[in-house]
């Protein structure tokens, strides 16, 4: 079945470089092209570059001591120290299912942390507390309503759980007030979840939560999402006054916290995509979210069939990152995913439509492969 390419389908471009002899370059090029970088450039441009570098360095030096790494079971993420006595802000999906975690400070110090609160409903936030601290560095919180499209944005975190203290820069690409999300082209990757998105003053404007990887692509492509500070401050108030939930809510962190329905093995689901369903941020297609508990090594099969829409399946790992997706693997236009689960945890299935605006009924089924049922 031939399909029109959508924004989710990207081809990798191959860069082809042609080399020229130095003598030819010298003869055909202005002399200043051979000068060291910066020579011959207008003083005003150099001053602007220096000013931007100064901001980068200042933001990093101010904020990085208050960014931590969090080890939670088999997963990891980042966190933000909010108070000198050790209150740390992170994502719910980073610490979901855990009561205690390991917190690694920027200087390498390792401390035990207790998971003390979670965001309500669709809010992918959690709080961790380390005891016995009085003078930890902190990050100031920007005023509510202060985030604007086009402003510079900075991220610090522990991408892939291996590069603590990584600093990246970009801009705010979009603000979604309905979902409380900031979209940014600042490079964030798995492991950055729970880390800060900052403004030019080093203030917290968002909590990095997820990236969007188009179908067939992997890693950062410049579409990341952070929970807006407008939703962070009320959560911290509920943590401090003791009204925040102590257990995690079922959400889909990649797509702004769309509420997910728990599903069981071998129980057919009859679903419907409507304008009331979740909306995919990349192409505005509809989806419904489902969760299930999985074990490392389990071989699973997920089938989505429909005669009314073109089904598309997306599977999110327990840390909220895109794990697998399929369009026509089930034959005709039906979708099927067959794979071994990498870790224990709560997985999220997105029953999605291939195109924006598609609505209609579908059937969804999750099962273990028959060889595992006999064990």
N, C-alpha and C positions, 0 to 999 in steps of 0.2 A: 504494500500500500504506500504510494508516494505521498510525502507530506511536505508542506511548506516549512522552511526553516523559521524558527522562532528565536527570540532573544536568548533562549536557553541553549541554543546550539551554536557553539563557537568553534572555529578551526584555529589550530595553532599556526601562526605565521612563521615562516622560515626566513631568517635574516641572511641575505647574501652580500658579502663584502667583497669589493673589487680592490685589489692592491695596485698601486702605481709606484714607479721608481721615484726615489727622492728627487732626482734631478728634474724629472717631469713636474713633480709637485712644486718644486722651487720655481720653475719657469712659469708655470701657469697660475700660481696662487700669490695673493698679496703676502708681503713679508710678515705681517702681523699674525698670520695663521700659524707660523712656525714659532712664535714667541711662547714662553711659558704661560699657563693659564692665568688670566687676569691682566697681563700687560696689554696696554693699548685700549682697555675698556674704559668707558666714561667713569669718572670718579663717583658720580651719583649712583650708578649701577652697583659699583663696588660697595658703597656705603650701605645701600639697601640690602645687599647680600650679607654684609657683616652684621647688620641689625637683625636680620632673620636668624642667622646663626646664634647670635647672642640670646634671642628668645628661646631657641631650641635648647641651648645649654642651660639657661636659667630654669626653664620648666623641668627639665630632667633632674637637675641638681636639687630642686625644691621638692619634687614629688617622689622620686624613686626610692628614697629611704622608707617611705610609708607603703610601698607595694610589696606584698608577700606572695610566696608560692604556697599552695595548699595541696597536700597529698591526702586523698580520700579513698580508701580501699585500693582498687586497681586503677583509679583515675586520678587526674590532677588538674589544677586550675590556678587561678590567681585570686588575690584578695586585696582589700584596701583598708588600711588602719584608719579608723574614724575617731577614736578617742585614745588619749595617752595611757589609759588603763587596760587597753587591749581589746576593744570591740572592733571586729573586722567585718567588713561588708563583702559579700561574694554572690555568686549565682546559686539558686536553689539546685539547679541540675548538677553543679559541681559536687555538692555534699549530700545530695538526696540518698536516703538509705543509711546514712552514717550518723552516729551520735557523737563520735570523736574523730578528730583529724590531726594531721601533723602540719604545723605552720612553720614555714622557713622564712626568716627575716632576710632583708637585703644583704646583711653582713654574714649570712650563712648560719646564724643561730637557729636551732630547731626547738620548737616549743609545742607542747600538747595543746590542742584547742577543743573546746566543747561547742557543738552545734546547738544554738540556743533558740533560734527562731527562723520561720519561713514566711515568705510573702503569702498573702491570701489570694485564693482563686487563681487568676492567670498571671500573677506577679512572680517572675523568675528571680527572686532575691532571697538571700538567707544571711543570717548573722552568726558569726563564730566568736567565742570569747576565750582569750588566753588569760590565765590567772597570774597573780603576783607581779604585775607590771604597773609602773607609775609614769614613766617618762618616754613612752614610745613616740616616734615621729608620726604625724598625722597629715592628712590631706584636707584642705578646706573645701567646703561645698559651695558651688556657685548658686546665685539666687535663682529661684524658680522663674521660668519664663525668659531666661536670659540666652537660650540657645537659638542661633540664627543660621539659616542656610548660607554657606559661603565662608563662615568664620573658620579660622584654623583650628585643627583638632590634633591631639597628641595621645598616643596610647603607650602604656607600659605594662609588661606582663611576662609570662613564662611560656612562650609558644612551644608546643609539643612536649612540654614538661622538661625541656633540656636547656633552655636559653633564658634563664632568669635575668630580669632587668633589661629585656630588649625594649628599645624605644623606636617608635615609628611616628611619622607625621602625615597629615593630609588635611582634608577639610570636612565640614559637615555638608553632606550631599543632599539630605532631605530630612525634614522633621515630620513625623506622623503623630499628631496630637491625639488621634482617636485610639491608637495602640500604645501611646507613650513611648515611642521608639525614635531613636536618632539613627539615620543611615549615614555611613561615612565611608570614604575611600581610604582612610587610614588603614594600613595593613594590620589585620589581626588574624590569628590562626588558632587551631585547637590548642588549648592551654592558656590562651589569653582570656578565656571566660572568667568573669568575676573581677577582672582588672579594670583600671580607670580609663575613661576617655576624658581628656583635660582640655581646658581652654588655654589661651596664651598667658594667663596669670597663674597657671598651675592649679586651678580650681577644678573640682570634679563636676563635669557636666553630664556624665553618663557612666553606666556600668556595662562593659563589653560583654555581650551575651552569645552572639552567633555570627556565622558568616553564611552567605548564600553561594553555593557552588552549582553552576548550571549543569544540566544533564550531560554527562560525559566529561566534565571537567573536575579538577581536584585542586584543593588548596585555595589560597586567597586570590581573588580576582577583582578586588576593589569594591565589593559590596558587603559591608559589615553592619551589624546592628548593635546598638547599645540602649539600655533602658534609661530614659530621660530622667534628669535630676528631679523633674516635677513629680515623679512617682517614687523617687528614692527617699526624699525627706519625710513624707508621711509614713513610709515603712519604718524608718529609724525612730520616729516618735512612738509607733506601736511596739517596737522592741524595747524601748526604754521604759514605757509604762506597763509592760508585761501583757499586752493584749494580742501580740502577734502569735500565730499558730506555732506549736512546737513540732509539728510534723509537716512534711512536704505535701503540697497539693499536686494533682495530676495536670501538668501543662505540657505544651509543646514549645520549648524555648526558642526554636529557630524562627518561628513565625508569630512572634509577639504574644505568646502565651495563650494560643487557642486552646480551650478546654478539651481534654482528651477523654474518651470513653474506654474503660477497661474491657478487654476482650479475653476470652478463654480459648484454649486449643480445641479445634474441631467443632466449634460452634458457629454455624453460618450467620453472617450479619447481613441484613437487608438495610441498605443505606440510601440516602438521597442527597445529591449536591444541589443546593439552592443558593440564592443571594444571601441567605442567612448563614451559610457555611463560612469557614475561614477563607481568606483571600491571600493567595501567594504573592509576596511582595515583588517578585521579578516580572511576572507576566499577567498578574491579576486573574489567574485561574482559581477556581474554587477547590476546596479540600475539606475533608473531615479527618480528625485525628483520633487514633486509638493507641492504647498502650498495652503491653504484656510483659510479664517477667520472663527473662531468658537466662540460660546458663551457658557459660563458655563451652564451646564445642558442640552445642546442639545444632543439628541440621534441620532447618525450618523451610517450609514452603508457604508462601503467601500468594493467594490468587485473588484477582479482582476482575470481575466480568460484568459486562453491560451491553445491552442492545440500544441504549439511548445516548450514551456518551462514549468517548474514547478514553478508557481508563489509563491512569498512570500511577504507579506505586513509588513511594519514597519511604525508605527506612532510615530512621535516625538512631544513632547509638545512644547509650545512656548519658553521654556528655553533651548530647544535643547536636552533634555534628552529623553531616550527611554521610551515611554508610553505604547505601546502595539505592538504585532506582531502576525502573524498567517501564518500557512502553508496550511492546507487542510480544513479550516473551511467552504469553499464554495462548498464542495463536490468534489469527485474525487481528482484531484491535484490542484484545484482552491483555492484561498485564500479569506477570508472574515473577516472583523473586524466590530463588533457591540458594541458600548459603549457610555456612557455619557461623554461628555467633562468636564474636571474639572474646567477650567478657561477660561476667555475671552482671545483671542490672535490669533496669526498666527501659525497654525499647519503645519507640514511638513509630507507628505506621501512619503515613499520610495517604489516604485514599483521595487521589487527585484527578483532575481532568486534564487532558493534553492541551486544550486550548482555553484561552480566556473566555469566560461567559458561558461555557457549557454547563447545562443543568440536566438532571435526570436521575433515574434509579440505577443502583448497582448492587452486586453481591460481593461480599468479602469473606474469605476463609483463611484461617491460619492453622497450620498443622505441622507436626513433626514428621520427618520422613519415616516410612514404615519400618526400616531397619532399626531405628531407635526405639520404636514403640515396643519391640520384642525384648528389650533389655530389662 
